[in-house]
Amino acid sequence: MEEIKLQFNPIKQPNNRTCMATCLAIIVGERTEYVLDWFQGNPSYTMEDAFIFLAHHGIYLGFFFRPIDDSFFTLDSNSEISLPLFPMKYRPCLLCVNSKRFMKKLHMVFWDGMDVLDPASGTKEDICSYEILEVWPLILTENRYNDLIHRRKLPTNG
């Protein structure tokens, strides 16, 4: 039987203050407006808000680490982040990065396991073009993983 992998689709954020809300929408397979409505019109700016929103949707964030402070972190290629005993390839993560557009501003992007889905551009980008500040891996139960696949109805070539 062919395994179906979870796929995430890029979404362009509606304005400069909705990168986190757009990343959360990408993760749960909804539109950014759904996330903004969930937060009653106030975009999410804290990781605590992200934890609550994702937990409500059956998705959890794992431990975070700061790659710039962590000698165990390596960026092996354009599509591979790794830690000893914890490979990041194919493991979806929220990434806090320095904004490419605004000096001294933070930006949230989503790593789908192979590419960065950047809500600023609404496209998939090369991970090497980002200065990664924090990594927050997603934790999904098998049931939630299968539910997200079913909702997207996007088969892959295994």
C-alpha positions in Angstrom: 0.0 0.0 0.0 1.3 3.4 -1.0 2.0 5.8 1.9 0.4 9.2 1.6 2.5 12.0 3.0 1.1 15.1 4.6 1.4 18.1 2.3 1.3 21.8 3.2 0.4 24.5 0.7 1.9 28.0 0.8 -0.4 30.9 1.7 0.4 34.6 1.3 -0.2 36.6 4.5 -2.8 39.4 4.1 -0.6 42.0 5.7 2.7 42.5 7.5 1.4 41.6 10.9 -0.2 38.2 10.1 2.8 35.9 9.5 2.1 33.7 12.6 -1.6 33.5 11.8 -0.8 32.5 8.3 1.7 29.8 9.4 -1.0 28.4 11.7 -3.5 28.4 8.8 -0.9 26.5 6.7 -0.5 23.9 9.4 -4.2 23.2 10.0 -5.2 23.5 6.3 -7.4 26.6 6.6 -7.3 30.2 5.4 -5.7 32.9 7.4 -9.1 34.5 8.0 -10.1 31.3 9.9 -7.2 31.8 12.3 -7.9 35.5 12.7 -11.6 34.8 13.4 -10.5 32.1 16.0 -8.4 34.8 17.7 -11.4 37.2 17.4 -9.6 39.4 14.9 -6.3 39.8 16.8 -3.4 38.1 15.0 -1.4 35.7 17.2 2.0 37.1 18.2 3.1 34.8 20.9 4.1 31.1 21.0 1.7 30.6 23.8 -1.1 31.6 21.4 0.3 29.2 18.8 0.4 26.4 21.4 -3.3 27.0 22.4 -4.5 27.2 18.8 -2.7 24.1 17.6 -3.6 22.1 20.7 -7.2 23.0 20.1 -6.7 21.5 16.6 -5.0 18.3 17.9 -1.5 19.4 17.0 1.3 20.1 19.5 4.6 21.9 19.3 7.7 20.1 20.6 10.7 21.5 22.4 12.2 24.6 20.8 15.8 25.3 20.3 17.9 28.3 19.2 20.2 27.2 16.3 22.5 30.1 16.7 23.2 29.1 20.3 23.2 25.3 19.8 26.4 23.7 18.6 24.4 20.5 17.8 22.3 22.2 15.1 23.5 21.9 11.5 22.0 23.0 8.2 23.4 20.2 6.0 22.0 21.3 2.7 19.2 23.3 1.1 16.7 20.9 2.4 18.0 19.3 5.6 18.1 20.5 9.2 19.5 18.0 11.6 20.3 17.5 15.3 22.0 14.4 16.6 19.4 11.6 17.0 16.6 14.0 15.8 16.6 14.4 12.1 14.5 17.4 10.9 14.2 16.3 7.2 10.5 15.6 6.6 9.6 16.9 10.1 7.4 20.0 9.9 8.4 22.9 12.1 7.5 26.5 12.8 10.6 28.6 12.4 11.2 32.1 13.9 13.6 33.9 11.6 14.9 37.4 11.0 12.8 39.2 8.6 14.2 39.6 5.1 12.2 42.8 4.5 12.3 44.7 7.8 15.5 45.3 9.8 15.5 44.0 13.4 12.0 42.4 13.0 11.1 38.8 13.6 9.2 36.7 11.1 7.5 33.3 11.3 7.8 30.8 8.5 6.8 27.2 8.2 9.3 24.4 7.3 7.3 21.5 5.7 10.2 19.1 6.0 11.7 20.0 2.6 11.0 23.6 1.9 10.2 26.8 3.8 6.7 28.1 3.2 7.1 31.8 3.7 3.8 33.7 4.2 5.5 37.0 3.2 5.8 35.8 -0.4 3.2 33.0 -0.4 5.8 30.7 -2.0 8.2 27.9 -1.1 11.7 29.1 -0.4 15.2 27.7 0.2 16.0 27.3 3.9 19.5 28.5 3.4 18.3 32.0 2.7 17.0 32.4 6.3 18.7 33.2 9.6 16.9 30.8 11.8 16.4 31.9 15.4 14.1 29.3 16.8 12.8 25.9 15.7 9.5 24.5 17.0 8.8 21.0 15.7 5.2 19.8 15.2 4.0 16.7 17.0 1.0 15.0 15.5 -0.8 11.9 16.7 -1.4 9.3 14.0 -5.1 10.0 14.0 -4.6 13.8 13.6 -2.0 13.2 10.8 -4.4 11.0 8.9 -7.2 13.5 9.5 -5.1 16.3 8.0 -4.2 14.2 5.0 -7.9 13.3 4.5 -8.9 17.0 4.7 -6.3 18.0 2.1 -6.9 15.1 -0.2 -3.5 15.4 -1.8 -1.9 12.1 -2.7 1.8 12.0 -3.2 4.1 9.6 -5.1 5.3 8.1 -1.8 
